[in-house]
């Protein structure tokens, strides 16, 4: 009896060690780009999150006031330029406005970690979130279809498959983008396996989904788009709990709106400020054409605040002035843009963007819908990791910012020379195409995979489309928005192949 107990103990110990090693391998794979590069990747807006978060922390007394920027630094130069021009850029944190376009949660988290000089902790949070988002479906699916197959192995293999895609670059990127696919994986898990999950698994899924939805404004819009999507998938599954997935996704939407309401209330009561969301949708409609055509037919009209933006754009005939990024962020006096307008005019455009969209849609429905469709399709083809790699101008924007354990914001071992990027994009394009073919083939195959696994895959694919629709249609088609989501294709391909293999082995 004693001998048998020792044997069992050794077996259990070996199993725990094996599980730990597989999970460690998954964690290293997630962090591989950080480890190889020697430091995280970052974007123009990384410093924006840090600055906004630290501004909030100062307002509530959790962080000491920062000294004024030293002469000659980037921060000082920007401040001087803005003052000299008499421009009040919208909506940089100031006396009366708070930028609602950035997640306050992610901003405060970034600001706090930066103040402690450990901003790399964000990369660890990203990696752990990815692993947990994969652990949830794998744990339930293993319990249903592959027990006693080791769950850590089931997690590690899809992670390794995603490592060949964009996933480690997104994990390494000091931006909240990684939480978009995390949220989709959580919603897909609830859609496929919700009725088979234990209470603590459901609570963990909701906590992770809530973290994801409050990390970026686009995630709220994607969650809203997923409500009807998972409703249809639930009906297709034909289960009695078809309502649970849309209820879960709807609950995430409520969490996102609750955050927005809390931020607005706090800004008004604590800082006597107004939360403003940049008019991304207005800029998108103007670049696509329907918005500009509408303004051309309506302006001048004192009842249309966006006519002020139309007037600003008439200062030049340069076609670049009508690109969404130029409209929102360009400060060229010759070309004209939102940021060359007086502050009250900027605020008027921001306040009006939803009403402007409704008016444009009513006036030009076909053109507006087709613009959204075209942008969605274009976004679906953009997935290079190039926008995760810091450029010299991005590095210059972070000059003097001390936030990293690994040293200043600078090029790492793989970003100083990005000549490899085009080749990687070509290889990954083929890889994603193969993964998509595998996924579609296993979904439509008449036998071999349980219906919940197919539902999981279909929901993830719908999530990829929702991301393309929201980011491409409301903001602008960009490599960054595609790269953050496309790595889930290898994940679901590996997952379906794994469980197909287990099923055949039985």
C-alpha positions as CSV (number, residue, x, y, z in Angstrom):
1,X,0.0,0.0,0.0
2,X,2.8,2.4,0.9
3,X,4.7,1.5,-2.3
4,X,1.6,2.2,-4.4
5,X,1.1,5.6,-2.6
6,X,4.7,6.5,-3.4
7,X,4.2,5.5,-7.0
8,X,1.0,7.7,-7.3
9,X,2.8,10.6,-5.7
10,X,5.6,10.3,-8.1
11,X,3.1,10.2,-11.0
12,X,1.3,13.2,-9.7
13,X,4.6,15.1,-9.2
14,X,5.7,14.3,-12.7
15,X,2.3,15.4,-14.0
16,X,2.5,18.8,-12.2
17,X,6.1,19.3,-13.4
18,X,5.1,18.5,-17.0
19,X,2.2,20.8,-16.8
20,X,4.4,23.6,-15.4
21,X,6.9,23.1,-18.2
22,X,4.3,23.2,-20.9
23,X,2.8,26.4,-19.4
24,X,6.3,27.9,-19.1
25,X,6.9,27.1,-22.8
26,X,3.6,28.9,-23.7
27,X,4.6,31.9,-21.6
28,X,8.0,32.1,-23.2
29,X,6.4,31.8,-26.7
30,X,4.1,34.7,-25.9
31,X,7.0,36.8,-24.7
32,X,9.4,35.7,-27.5
33,X,9.5,39.0,-29.3
34,X,10.2,40.9,-26.1
35,X,12.9,38.5,-25.2
36,X,14.6,38.5,-28.6
37,X,14.3,42.2,-29.1
38,X,15.6,42.9,-25.6
39,X,12.8,45.5,-24.9
40,X,9.1,46.0,-25.6
41,X,7.6,47.4,-28.8
42,X,5.8,50.7,-28.6
43,X,3.7,53.2,-30.7
44,X,3.1,56.9,-31.0
45,X,0.2,56.6,-28.5
46,X,2.1,54.7,-25.9
47,X,3.4,57.9,-24.3
48,X,-0.2,59.3,-24.7
49,X,-1.5,56.5,-22.5
50,X,1.3,57.1,-20.0
51,X,0.7,60.9,-19.9
52,X,-3.0,60.6,-19.5
53,X,-2.8,58.0,-16.8
54,X,-0.3,59.9,-14.8
55,X,-2.5,63.1,-15.2
56,X,-5.4,61.1,-13.6
57,X,-3.2,59.8,-10.8
58,X,-2.0,63.4,-10.1
59,X,-5.6,64.7,-10.0
60,X,-6.6,62.1,-7.3
61,X,-3.4,62.7,-5.3
62,X,-1.7,59.4,-6.0
63,X,1.2,60.8,-7.9
64,X,3.3,63.9,-7.3
65,X,3.2,66.8,-9.7
66,X,5.6,66.5,-12.6
67,X,8.3,69.2,-13.1
68,X,7.9,71.3,-16.3
69,X,9.6,69.8,-19.3
70,X,13.2,70.9,-19.8
71,X,14.0,73.2,-22.6
72,X,14.9,71.4,-25.8
73,X,13.0,68.2,-25.0
74,X,10.2,66.9,-27.2
75,X,7.5,67.7,-24.7
76,X,8.7,71.3,-24.3
77,X,8.9,71.8,-28.0
78,X,5.3,70.5,-28.6
79,X,4.0,72.7,-25.8
80,X,5.7,75.8,-27.2
81,X,4.4,75.1,-30.7
82,X,0.9,74.7,-29.5
83,X,1.1,77.9,-27.5
84,X,2.6,79.9,-30.3
85,X,-0.1,78.8,-32.7
86,X,-2.9,79.6,-30.3
87,X,-4.3,76.2,-31.0
88,X,-6.1,74.0,-28.5
89,X,-5.7,70.4,-29.8
90,X,-8.7,68.2,-29.2
91,X,-8.9,66.7,-26.8
92,X,-5.5,66.6,-25.1
93,X,-5.8,66.5,-21.3
94,X,-6.2,70.1,-20.2
95,X,-8.3,72.3,-18.0
96,X,-11.7,71.4,-19.4
97,X,-11.4,68.3,-21.6
98,X,-10.4,64.7,-21.1
99,X,-9.6,62.4,-24.0
100,X,-12.2,59.7,-23.9
101,X,-10.8,58.1,-27.0
102,X,-8.2,56.3,-24.9
103,X,-9.1,53.8,-22.2
104,X,-8.8,55.4,-18.8
105,X,-8.2,52.0,-17.3
106,X,-5.3,51.2,-19.6
107,X,-4.0,54.7,-19.2
108,X,-4.0,54.6,-15.4
109,X,-2.4,51.2,-15.5
110,X,0.3,52.4,-17.9
111,X,0.9,55.6,-16.0
112,X,1.3,53.7,-12.7
113,X,3.6,51.1,-14.0
114,X,5.6,53.8,-15.8
115,X,5.9,55.8,-12.6
116,X,7.4,52.7,-11.0
117,X,9.7,52.1,-13.9
118,X,8.3,48.7,-14.7
119,X,6.2,49.3,-17.8
120,X,7.2,45.8,-19.1
121,X,4.7,44.4,-16.6
122,X,2.1,45.2,-19.3
123,X,3.8,42.6,-21.5
124,X,3.5,40.0,-18.8
125,X,-0.2,41.0,-18.3
126,X,-0.7,40.6,-22.1
127,X,0.9,37.2,-22.1
128,X,-1.0,35.9,-19.1
129,X,-4.3,37.2,-20.6
130,X,-3.6,35.3,-23.8
131,X,-2.9,32.1,-21.9
132,X,-6.0,32.4,-19.7
133,X,-8.2,33.2,-22.8
134,X,-6.9,29.9,-24.4
135,X,-7.0,27.9,-21.1
136,X,-10.8,28.6,-20.7
137,X,-12.0,26.8,-23.9
138,X,-9.3,24.2,-23.8
139,X,-10.1,23.2,-20.2
140,X,-13.8,22.8,-21.0
141,X,-13.2,21.1,-24.3
142,X,-10.7,18.7,-22.8
143,X,-13.2,17.8,-20.1
144,X,-15.9,17.1,-22.7
145,X,-13.9,15.5,-25.5
146,X,-10.3,14.7,-24.6
147,X,-10.1,13.8,-21.0
148,X,-7.6,12.9,-19.6
149,X,-5.4,14.6,-22.3
150,X,-3.2,17.2,-20.5
151,X,-4.7,20.7,-20.7
152,X,-1.3,22.5,-20.6
153,X,-0.4,20.6,-23.8
154,X,-3.7,21.6,-25.4
155,X,-2.9,25.3,-24.5
156,X,0.8,25.3,-25.5
157,X,0.3,23.9,-29.0
158,X,-2.2,26.6,-30.2
159,X,0.1,29.2,-28.5
160,X,3.1,27.9,-30.5
161,X,1.0,28.0,-33.6
162,X,0.1,31.6,-32.9
163,X,3.8,32.4,-32.3
164,X,4.4,31.8,-36.0
165,X,1.9,34.6,-36.6
166,X,1.6,38.1,-35.2
167,X,0.7,37.1,-31.6
168,X,4.1,37.7,-29.9
169,X,4.4,41.1,-31.6
170,X,1.0,42.1,-30.2
171,X,2.0,40.9,-26.8
172,X,5.2,42.8,-27.0
173,X,3.4,46.0,-28.1
174,X,2.8,48.5,-25.3
175,X,-0.8,49.1,-26.5
176,X,-4.1,47.6,-25.5
177,X,-4.6,45.8,-28.8
178,X,-4.0,42.3,-27.5
179,X,-7.3,42.5,-25.5
180,X,-9.4,42.6,-28.7
181,X,-8.6,38.9,-29.6
182,X,-8.7,38.0,-25.9
183,X,-12.3,39.3,-25.7
184,X,-13.3,37.5,-28.9
185,X,-11.8,34.2,-27.5
186,X,-13.8,34.7,-24.3
187,X,-17.0,35.4,-26.1
188,X,-16.5,32.4,-28.4
189,X,-15.8,30.2,-25.3
190,X,-19.1,31.2,-23.7
191,X,-21.0,30.8,-27.1
192,X,-19.7,27.2,-27.6
193,X,-19.3,25.9,-24.0
194,X,-21.2,28.2,-21.7
195,X,-23.7,25.6,-20.5
196,X,-20.9,23.2,-19.7
197,X,-18.7,25.6,-17.8
198,X,-18.5,25.7,-14.0
199,X,-19.4,28.8,-12.0
200,X,-15.8,29.8,-11.3
201,X,-15.0,29.3,-15.0
202,X,-17.8,31.6,-15.9
203,X,-16.7,34.2,-13.4
204,X,-13.2,34.1,-14.7
205,X,-14.4,34.5,-18.3
206,X,-16.5,37.5,-17.3
207,X,-13.6,39.1,-15.4
208,X,-11.2,38.6,-18.4
209,X,-13.9,39.8,-20.8
210,X,-14.5,42.9,-18.7
211,X,-10.8,43.6,-18.5
212,X,-10.7,43.4,-22.3
213,X,-13.7,45.6,-23.0
214,X,-12.5,48.5,-20.8
215,X,-9.0,48.4,-22.4
216,X,-9.9,50.2,-25.6
217,X,-13.0,52.0,-26.9
218,X,-13.1,49.9,-30.1
219,X,-13.5,46.8,-28.0
220,X,-16.8,48.1,-26.7
221,X,-18.0,48.5,-30.3
222,X,-16.8,45.0,-31.2
223,X,-18.6,43.5,-28.2
224,X,-21.8,45.3,-29.3
225,X,-21.3,43.9,-32.8
226,X,-20.9,40.4,-31.4
227,X,-24.3,40.4,-29.6
228,X,-26.3,39.6,-32.8
229,X,-23.5,37.4,-34.1
230,X,-23.5,35.0,-31.1
231,X,-27.3,35.1,-31.0
232,X,-27.3,33.6,-34.5
233,X,-24.6,31.1,-33.6
234,X,-26.6,30.1,-30.5
235,X,-29.7,29.5,-32.6
236,X,-27.6,27.4,-35.0
237,X,-26.4,25.2,-32.1
238,X,-30.0,24.5,-31.3
239,X,-29.5,24.4,-27.5
240,X,-31.9,25.5,-24.9
241,X,-29.4,28.1,-23.6
242,X,-29.1,30.0,-26.9
243,X,-29.8,33.2,-25.0
244,X,-26.7,32.9,-22.7
245,X,-24.0,34.0,-25.1
246,X,-25.8,37.2,-26.3
247,X,-26.6,37.9,-22.6
248,X,-22.9,37.5,-21.8
249,X,-21.7,39.7,-24.7
250,X,-24.4,42.2,-23.7
251,X,-23.1,42.2,-20.2
252,X,-19.7,43.1,-21.5
253,X,-21.2,46.0,-23.4
254,X,-22.9,47.2,-20.2
255,X,-19.5,47.0,-18.4
256,X,-18.0,49.1,-21.2
257,X,-20.7,51.7,-21.0
258,X,-20.5,51.7,-17.2
259,X,-16.8,52.6,-17.5
260,X,-17.6,55.5,-19.9
261,X,-20.4,56.8,-17.6
262,X,-18.1,56.6,-14.5
263,X,-15.3,58.4,-16.3
264,X,-17.7,61.2,-17.4
265,X,-19.1,61.6,-13.9
266,X,-15.7,61.6,-12.3
267,X,-14.3,64.1,-14.9
268,X,-17.2,66.5,-14.2
269,X,-17.1,66.2,-10.4
270,X,-13.4,65.9,-9.7
271,X,-11.8,67.8,-12.5
272,X,-14.7,70.0,-13.7
273,X,-13.9,68.6,-17.2
274,X,-15.7,67.2,-20.1
275,X,-14.9,63.8,-21.7
276,X,-14.6,64.1,-25.5
277,X,-14.1,61.4,-28.0
278,X,-12.2,62.4,-31.1
279,X,-14.5,62.5,-34.2
280,X,-13.0,59.4,-35.9
281,X,-16.3,58.6,-37.5
282,X,-16.7,62.1,-39.0
283,X,-13.1,61.9,-40.4
284,X,-13.8,58.5,-41.9
285,X,-17.0,59.6,-43.6
286,X,-15.2,62.6,-45.1
287,X,-12.3,60.5,-46.5
288,X,-14.7,57.9,-47.9
289,X,-16.7,60.6,-49.7
290,X,-20.3,60.5,-48.4
291,X,-19.5,62.9,-45.5
292,X,-17.6,65.3,-47.7
293,X,-20.3,65.3,-50.3
294,X,-23.0,65.9,-47.7
295,X,-21.0,68.9,-46.3
296,X,-20.5,70.2,-49.8
297,X,-24.3,70.2,-50.3
298,X,-25.2,71.6,-46.9
299,X,-22.5,74.2,-46.0
300,X,-22.5,76.9,-45.0
301,X,-25.1,76.1,-42.4
302,X,-24.9,77.4,-38.8
303,X,-26.9,74.4,-37.7
304,X,-24.2,72.0,-38.8
305,X,-21.2,72.3,-36.6
306,X,-19.1,70.1,-38.9
307,X,-19.3,72.9,-41.6
308,X,-16.5,74.6,-39.6
309,X,-14.3,71.5,-40.4
310,X,-15.4,71.7,-44.1
311,X,-14.3,75.3,-44.2
312,X,-10.9,74.5,-42.6
313,X,-10.3,71.8,-45.3
314,X,-10.9,74.3,-48.1
315,X,-7.5,76.0,-47.3
316,X,-5.8,73.7,-49.8
317,X,-6.6,71.4,-52.7
318,X,-4.1,68.9,-51.6
319,X,-5.9,65.5,-51.7
320,X,-4.0,64.4,-48.6
321,X,-5.9,66.9,-46.5
322,X,-9.0,64.6,-46.8
323,X,-7.4,61.5,-45.2
324,X,-8.8,60.6,-41.8
325,X,-5.4,60.8,-40.0
326,X,-4.7,64.2,-41.5
327,X,-8.1,65.5,-40.6
328,X,-7.7,64.5,-37.0
329,X,-4.0,65.0,-36.2
330,X,-2.3,67.2,-38.8
331,X,-1.3,70.7,-37.6
332,X,-0.2,72.1,-40.9
333,X,-1.5,75.7,-41.2
334,X,-1.4,75.5,-45.0
335,X,-3.5,72.4,-45.4
336,X,-6.1,72.9,-42.6
337,X,-7.5,70.3,-40.2
338,X,-9.4,69.8,-37.1
339,X,-6.5,70.8,-34.9
340,X,-6.1,74.2,-36.7
341,X,-9.7,75.1,-35.6
342,X,-10.6,77.1,-32.5
343,X,-11.3,74.9,-29.5
344,X,-15.0,75.5,-29.4
345,X,-15.3,74.6,-33.1
346,X,-13.4,71.4,-32.4
347,X,-15.7,70.5,-29.6
348,X,-18.7,71.2,-31.8
349,X,-17.4,68.7,-34.4
350,X,-16.7,66.1,-31.7
351,X,-20.2,66.5,-30.1
352,X,-21.9,66.2,-33.5
353,X,-20.2,63.1,-34.9
354,X,-23.0,60.6,-34.1
355,X,-25.7,63.0,-35.4
356,X,-23.5,63.7,-38.4
357,X,-23.3,60.0,-39.2
358,X,-27.1,59.6,-39.0
359,X,-27.6,62.6,-41.3
360,X,-25.1,61.3,-43.8
361,X,-26.5,57.8,-43.7
362,X,-30.0,59.2,-44.2
363,X,-28.9,61.5,-47.1
364,X,-26.6,58.9,-48.8
365,X,-27.5,55.5,-47.5
366,X,-26.1,53.4,-50.4
367,X,-22.8,55.3,-50.5
368,X,-22.3,55.1,-46.7
369,X,-23.1,51.4,-46.5
370,X,-20.8,50.6,-49.4
371,X,-18.0,52.6,-47.8
372,X,-18.3,50.5,-44.6
373,X,-18.3,47.3,-46.6
374,X,-15.2,48.3,-48.7
375,X,-13.4,49.4,-45.5
376,X,-14.2,46.1,-43.8
377,X,-12.9,44.1,-46.8
378,X,-9.8,46.2,-47.1
379,X,-9.1,45.9,-43.3
380,X,-9.5,42.1,-43.7
381,X,-6.5,42.0,-46.0
382,X,-4.2,44.1,-43.7
383,X,-2.3,42.2,-41.1
384,X,1.5,42.9,-41.3
385,X,3.2,43.6,-38.0
386,X,5.0,46.7,-39.4
387,X,2.9,49.1,-37.2
388,X,4.1,47.3,-34.1
389,X,7.7,48.2,-34.8
390,X,8.8,51.6,-33.4
391,X,10.2,54.1,-36.0
392,X,12.7,56.9,-35.4
393,X,9.8,59.4,-35.1
394,X,8.0,57.2,-32.5
395,X,11.2,56.9,-30.5
396,X,11.7,60.7,-30.7
397,X,8.2,61.2,-29.2
398,X,9.2,59.1,-26.2
399,X,12.5,61.0,-25.6
400,X,13.1,61.6,-21.9
401,X,10.3,59.2,-20.8
402,X,11.7,56.9,-18.1
403,X,9.4,54.0,-17.7
404,X,11.2,50.8,-18.6
405,X,13.4,48.3,-16.7
406,X,15.1,47.6,-20.0
407,X,16.4,51.1,-20.5
408,X,15.1,54.1,-22.6
409,X,12.5,53.9,-25.4
410,X,14.8,52.9,-28.3
411,X,15.3,50.4,-31.0
412,X,15.9,46.8,-29.9
413,X,17.8,44.0,-31.5
414,X,15.2,43.3,-34.2
415,X,13.7,46.8,-34.8
416,X,16.9,48.8,-35.7
417,X,16.9,47.0,-39.1
418,X,13.4,46.0,-40.3
419,X,14.5,44.7,-43.7
420,X,13.2,41.3,-42.5
421,X,9.6,42.6,-42.2
422,X,8.6,42.2,-45.9
423,X,9.8,38.6,-45.9
424,X,7.9,37.8,-42.7
425,X,4.7,39.3,-44.1
426,X,5.0,37.1,-47.2
427,X,5.5,34.0,-45.1
428,X,2.7,34.8,-42.7
429,X,0.3,35.6,-45.5
430,X,0.8,32.0,-46.8
431,X,0.5,30.7,-43.2
432,X,-2.7,32.5,-42.5
433,X,-4.2,31.3,-45.8
434,X,-3.4,27.7,-45.0
435,X,-4.9,28.1,-41.5
436,X,-8.1,29.6,-42.9
437,X,-8.4,26.7,-45.4
438,X,-7.9,24.2,-42.6
439,X,-10.5,25.9,-40.3
440,X,-13.1,26.2,-43.1
441,X,-12.6,22.6,-44.1
442,X,-13.0,21.2,-40.6
443,X,-16.0,23.4,-39.9
444,X,-17.9,22.2,-43.0
445,X,-16.8,18.6,-42.7
446,X,-19.9,16.5,-42.1
447,X,-18.3,14.4,-39.3
448,X,-15.3,14.4,-37.0
449,X,-15.8,17.4,-34.7
450,X,-18.5,18.1,-32.1
451,X,-20.8,21.0,-33.0
452,X,-19.6,23.2,-30.0
453,X,-16.0,23.2,-31.4
454,X,-17.3,24.3,-34.8
455,X,-19.4,27.0,-33.1
456,X,-16.3,28.2,-31.3
457,X,-14.4,28.5,-34.6
458,X,-17.3,30.2,-36.4
459,X,-17.6,32.7,-33.5
460,X,-13.9,33.6,-33.7
461,X,-14.2,34.1,-37.4
462,X,-17.1,36.4,-36.9
463,X,-15.0,38.2,-34.3
464,X,-12.3,38.8,-36.9
465,X,-14.9,40.3,-39.2
466,X,-16.3,42.4,-36.4
467,X,-12.9,43.8,-35.7
468,X,-12.4,44.7,-39.4
469,X,-15.8,46.3,-39.5
470,X,-15.3,48.5,-36.4
471,X,-11.7,49.4,-37.0
472,X,-11.8,49.8,-40.8
473,X,-15.3,51.4,-40.9
474,X,-15.1,53.8,-38.0
475,X,-11.4,54.6,-37.8
476,X,-9.4,53.6,-40.9
477,X,-8.0,50.4,-42.4
478,X,-4.6,49.8,-40.9
479,X,-2.0,47.0,-40.5
480,X,-2.1,47.4,-36.7
481,X,-5.8,46.6,-36.5
482,X,-5.5,43.5,-38.6
483,X,-2.3,42.2,-36.9
484,X,-3.8,42.4,-33.5
485,X,-6.6,39.9,-34.5
486,X,-5.3,37.7,-37.3
487,X,-3.2,35.4,-35.0
488,X,-6.4,33.7,-33.7
489,X,-6.6,31.9,-37.1
490,X,-3.6,29.7,-36.3
491,X,-5.1,29.2,-32.8
492,X,-8.4,27.8,-34.0
493,X,-6.7,25.8,-36.7
494,X,-4.5,24.1,-34.2
495,X,-7.4,23.6,-31.8
496,X,-9.6,22.0,-34.4
497,X,-6.7,19.7,-35.7
498,X,-5.9,18.7,-32.1
499,X,-9.4,17.7,-31.2
500,X,-9.9,16.0,-34.6
501,X,-6.8,14.0,-33.9
502,X,-8.0,13.0,-30.4
503,X,-11.4,12.0,-31.8
504,X,-9.9,9.8,-34.5
505,X,-7.5,8.2,-31.9
506,X,-10.6,7.1,-30.0
